[in-house]
Amino acid sequence: MEIGQNGSTCLIDLTTGARTTLKNFTFEKDMNFFLNPSGDKVLYYVMDSEADGLGISQLGVIDLEKGTFIAFDREGYEDLYESSLHWEDNRTVSIDAASSDGGTRYILLYQF
């Protein structure tokens, strides 16, 4: 991934040298990323620094093969204590969370 000074992002295939501009995406400093197990998708997330736990306010994925980016704002995260975020498989992301009082546990699943 090559990031321009204005936040524009270009994906670079290190094997072939092919470059793909990532449309609808501007890099900002509070973004976080990690690859899925097969290395063809990058999970994108933003954490709310005011929230207890992870407080994931935005979630999305960069599809490296298609050169696409999708993301959405999450609601209700502020009512939970989110403790972990990880890939379940190459398409599914899970967030482990609990109610504010700790009485109820959740596994939130998202497929991309």
Order of alpha helices (4+ residues) and beta strands (2+ residues): beta-beta-beta-beta-beta-beta-beta-beta-beta-beta
